[in-house]
């Protein structure tokens, strides 16, 4: 794949910069396009589930201040998501290895 061009669609923040850096380290020519935007909706997550699974740090960062998961087991997909949840004051119960 050396020398190939690869399109990168991420929000215009550290995620785009990190993806570009990774591709460059693999000797790939990134074509960065910050066409994605994340806009909060103001919706509040439900609290009647047994599990709450967050798949991105962005999702964790968009949780309303003071929101609590009720009795749900909080699962974070990946360490960045877990760190963002903990920074938001939401304790993480499980970070799957795969």
Secondary structure, 3 states (H helix, E strand, C coil): CCCCEEEEEEECCHHHHHHHHHHHHCCCEEEEEEEECCCCCCCCCCCCCCEEEECCHHHHHCCCCCCCCCCCEEEECCHHHHHHHHHCCCCCCECCCC
